[in-house]
Amino acid sequence: MTDLIDTQAGDRAAAAEIDERALLLELEPEVGRLYDRHASIAQEWFPHEFIPYRLGRDFDKEPWTPDQPRLTGVAQTSFEIGLLTEDNLPSYHRLIHGMFGRGDGAWLNWVGRWTAEEGRHAIVLRDYLTVTRNIDPIALERGRMTQLQHGYDMDGPDTLHGLAYVTFQELATRIAHRNTGRYSDDPVADRIMVRTATDENLHMVFYRDVLSAALKLEPSAAVRAIVDEVLRFKMPGAGIPGFIRKAAQIAKAGIYDLKVHRDEVLLPILRHWRIFELSGLDAAAEDARHRLSAYLATLDDQIARFEERLAMSTVPRMAAAK
């Protein structure tokens, strides 16, 4: 493990030798094109149009009680994790601006657009959960306070590491949101999660395609960054109190487990970037690819062991998509 950490640290140091400002400026024309594409595709939507306000009641006259939610168990847990993750937008904005703020024009336009679009997600999720009384509103607010005070941080990623991470993270969030809606068995919740998942997918496509352009400019450094982020990937909600226990329940329900992570997040993006087909890489990048291959092979055994343990789980499993 120490050797792996040392190797990753060396890869990050090698990637850091790139002139970040020069890379951002060289990528900017493509970022501008992708921003324009995103703006032409993204649909305007309004959180209030997704909320069944007719179900609302005054909490001072009728306080929340545990028997009121329609959502229970893992469905509640997955919505809570999703909302608290979205709540940390101020931290994410700081990190995104830190990664791309040295660029001009299109980069800064994207930072603002992405932040504004992401802001709707916490609004619509909280309004839904509060109006429908599907989670204790006091617990939600206490969770929000804890989450924002704790914040979210990662080691000031450079451009390539940052692009790799957010590509995987946006797709993972899209799938988790979409599956949470399906698992809820609530048409209103499902519609909300389809809408937010659509945003997350467009964000992923933007980051994925920016990194595709970076792979042409700095293929070896980009490959090293991608492998680093695959090997150390964590969802941004990992700092939520009780996250490990709650994530285990979400995995047992089939909303987001290791097989989903491999088959629906890692492999599609790695294939899109043609990671194992690139030529002309330096020795460090080739070594990174070998480590990536070894890691993907170990996932087979981990997934098999997890699925064996599922036989003993009492958590209702999500039905396969039709």
Disulfide bonds with the S-S distance in Angstrom:
none
